[in-house]
């Protein structure tokens, strides 16, 4: 796999903020300059279409909105969450199922 974890996939898509600190100013985050525009668009459109109908994605988006996030912030959080799901599917080499697989106790 080209990405070692979900964070690297999200970073390649430009969904992870990078610091723009200077001197004593810290916590100044912004969108990175180098990322795949196509990949970012795929995740953004995926998040956009996922909140149209009822389901866990719409609930997550509404929960983020109720926590005080603005629309774009909630969308980016949802897109980042979807990158983690996609990476897990690629890692496990399986198709998406709405119901998560059960873990068997040893």
Secondary structure as UniProt FT lines:
FT   HELIX           6..12
FT   TURN            13..14
FT   STRAND          18..19
FT   TURN            23..24
FT   STRAND          29..30
FT   HELIX           37..50
FT   TURN            51..52
FT   HELIX           56..66
FT   TURN            67..68
FT   HELIX           71..92
//
